[in-house]
Amino acid sequence: MIELLLATSSLAGLAVGLVGPLWVIIVTTVLVAVLSAVMTWSQGFSALSGVAVTTGCLIACQISYIAGRFVTRQYGFPEQLFEDEVDGEPGDPRQRGISDDNGKDGKPPSRPPSSEL
């Protein structure tokens, strides 16, 4: 159960760090604190153990938030996911086929082109 709380807190912090504004982390940390306190209390943890788990969840949430903010600032994520950047130069993303090779190596094609009568 402790691993689940830590993982959930980390994912929440990372998600807020990647796409959320600053005020959302405040709401998220309050929710993480309340959720982890309720979960540890309902599972019968002692007061000291509950405080330790709640503190660990809050630390995991904050570290993940900072990591998400770092990725956002460093790499421009998630804006790059929603932009279709065009560089102005045509590309050839398809695989080369037989028709792409005809006439480029200086050899004539294996059969003459058909003439329509």
N, C-alpha and C positions, 0 to 999 in steps of 0.2 A: 504494500500500500504506500509506503514511503517513496518507492521508486516511481509509482504512478503520479503521486503529487509533485515530485521533482520534475518529472518529464512534462507534465501538464503546465507547470509554472514556467518552465524553460520555453516551451512552445508558445505560450501566450506572450511572453516577453519578446521572443524573436518575431512573432507576427506583428506586434505593435511596433517594434523597432524598424521593421521593413516598410510598413505601409501606414502606420498611424501617426497622428500629431502628438506633441509632447503631453498634452493634458490627458490623453487616453492611458498613458502609463500610470498616472496617478490613480485612475479608476481601477485599472488592472491590478495594481499592487494591493489596493484595499480588498478587492474581490479574492485575490490569492490568499491574503492573510485570513479573511473570514472563512473561506473554503477549507484551508488547511487546518485552521483551529477547530472547526466543526468536525472535520473528518477524524482528526486525532482524538478529540474528545469522545466521539461516538465509538471509536475502536478501543477505548479504555486505556489510552496512554496516560501516564502521570503528567502532572503539570509541567515539570521540567522537560520531559521528553516532548511534550506538545509544543512548548516554546522553542525547543531546538529544531524540531521539524518545520515549524512555521518560519523560523528565521532562515533555515536552509532554503525553503521554497522562495522566500523573498529575495535572497541573494541570487539564487538561480535565475529568477525572473529578471532581476536588474542586470546581471551579467549578459543574459541573452538579449535584452533590450539594447545594451551598449554594442554588442556584436552586430545586431541588426542595423543600428545607426551607422556603424563603421562601414558595413557593406553598402548601405545606401549612399553614403558620402563618397566612398572610394570608387564604386563601380557604376553608379547611377541607377541602380536597381530600385524599384520595379519599373521606372519609366521606360527602360529599354524593352520591356516585354510588350508594351502597348504601342510603341512607335514602329512604323514601317519605314526604316531609313533607306532612302534611295540615293545611290551615289552617282547616278547619271550615266554610268557605263553599263552597256548591255553585257550580260553574262551568258554562259552556256552551261546551266546546271544539269543538263541531261547527259546520259552516257553516249559515248561515241558509237555510231552505228556504221554499217557498210556504206551508206550513202554519204556520210561525212568524209570518208577516205577517198572517194572517187575524184580523181583529177588533182589531188593535192601533192602526190608524190611523183608526178611527171609521167606516170605510166598510164596508158589508155585503159578505160574500163574493160572488164572481161568480155563484154558483148557490146555491140554498137547500140546506140540509142534507137528506139523504135521510131519510125517515121509514120506519121498518120497520113493516109492517102485519102 
